[in-house]
């Protein structure tokens, strides 16, 4: 499935979030998120969703469990997600508490985080080849499955007087 982003006015060079993709071998790639116009493939599943949630800078999410328990949280409450062999440990709250979430107990999760930043958070859980189309017409293609590791460099807050 092709994901397209609406064109947005470019912010100043200092106000743009950059993504850095590091691979097991070779040089890293760094891109400005405002330059991304399309990307693919779609990467689904609970672990990929957690990656997208972690990469997102805002949002509200819900996980429903087999025992009818519901966990709802906002991005501002999320402190850490650590994947485990059977699920994830999710740390939430100002007075952090960690919840162990066995993937086998999860019956649904959502909504799907949107945008290039969230999609980049899913990459570690995909297989095959991914691609990113940039505003200037370039297209980046790279293997996924054992990487890349993605980090974000958000714009610095303007200095206060």
N, C-alpha and C positions, 0 to 999 in steps of 0.2 A: 504494500500500500504506500503510495506517495504522500508524504506530508508536505504541505506548503504553508508558508508563513505569510501573513499580510505584511505588505510593505509598511515600514514605519520610518518616520523622520530620523535621520542619523543624529545621534548625540555627538557632542564634542569628543575628540580623541580621549580626553580624560574621563569621560562619563560612560565608557563602554566596558561591559563585562567581556573578558577574554577567557577562552577555554584552552587548556594545554593538554594535549593527548600524548602520553608517553607509551612507547611500545617496548616489548621484550628486547627487540634489536632495532637499531636504526635511530635516526634523529627524531625528536619530538616535533609535533605540529602544533602551532598556536594560531587560533582564529578568533576574530571578534564575533560575538554572537549576533550582532546587528547585521553582519554580512551574510549570514546563513539564510537562504531563501527556500531550500528544500533538503530533505534527508530521508534515508531509508536504510534498511528495511524496518518494518514494524517489529518490535521485540516485545513479546508478551510473557506472562507468567508472574507469579507472586514475587520471586526474587528480583526480577527486572522492575516490577512495580515499586518495590522498596528502594531500588537504586534511583528511580525517577523521583520518588518522594524525597529522598535524601538530597538529590541534586537541586530540587526546586527551592526557590527562595521565599515562596509563600504558598498558602493553600490550606485546605481542611480535608481530612481523610477519615475513612471508616474501614475497620476490619470486622467482619462477622465470623463468629466461630460456630462449630457444630453444636455446642451446648446452648446456643441462642444468645450468648454473651456478645456484646458489641463494644468495640474499642474505638472511640472517636478522638481525634487530636488535630491540632493546628501545627503548622510548620514552626511557629514560634515556640511551641512546647517541646519539639523534638530536639534532643541533645545528641543522640547517637543511634546508629543502627549497626549491629555487628551480626553478620551472617554466621550461622552455625551449620553443622552437617545436616541437622533435621529441621531448621527453620531460621529464626532470628531472635536476638536479644535487642529489644527496643527500649532505649532510655528516654524518659519523658519527665518534664516538670522542672520548676524552679528549685525544688528540693528533689533532685533526681532520684527516680526509682526505675529499676530495670525490670521489664516484663519479658519472660521467655515465651515466645510464640512458636509452637510446633506447626510447621506448614501443613501437616496432615489434619490439623484441627480447623484450618481456615476454609470457610465455605464461600466467601466472597470478599472483595476488597474494592475500594474505589473512592472517589472517581479517578479517572486516569489523568495524571499530571500532563499538561500540554506544553508544547514548545520545544525548541532545540535544546535548551539547557536540561530539561527533564529527559529527553531522548538520549542525550549524551550520558546521563546517569544509568541508562539501561545497557550500555554497550558491553559491559563485562559479562552479561548474561546471554548474549547473542552468539550465533554461529555463522560462519561463512564470510561474506564480504559486506561492508557497509560503505555508504557514500554520502557525501555532503556537497550540495551545489551552493556556490557563493554568488553574491550579487554581481561580481565582475565577470561571471560566466565560467570561472574555473570550477572543476569538479574534483574532489578528493576521494580516492578509493583506498580502502585498507581492510585487512583481515581483522575479524573479531573472533572471540572465543577464549583467547588467552591474553586479554587486554583489548584495547589500550586502557591504561589507568588515566582517568580524567580528573583534572583539578580546575578550579575556577579562580580567576583573579577579578574580583569585583572592583568597581571604581572606588577610589578613596573619597571619603566625605570631604566636602569643601571646608577649608579652614574657617574658623570662626574668629571674629574680631575681638 
